[in-house]
Amino acid sequence: MKILILLFGLTAALGTAGKKTASDVKEIKHRQEMRELERYPNLLPEVVITISRDSLMK
């Protein structure tokens, strides 16, 4: 019985460690991506919408 409890505890500890490692890897990846994007200027196109006053009067 003690062995089963020990195995369950070991499995739970390994699962928790794996989950923490996965979240850390995601956070590090996000930080690296943000650092890379800071080097580039804003690459989004600028959209200017114009409308004539004549079309508003209709």
Secondary structure, DSSP 8 states (H G I E B T S, - for coil): -HHHHHHHHHHHHHHHHHHHHHHHHHHHHHHHHHHHHHTS---S--------HHHHH-
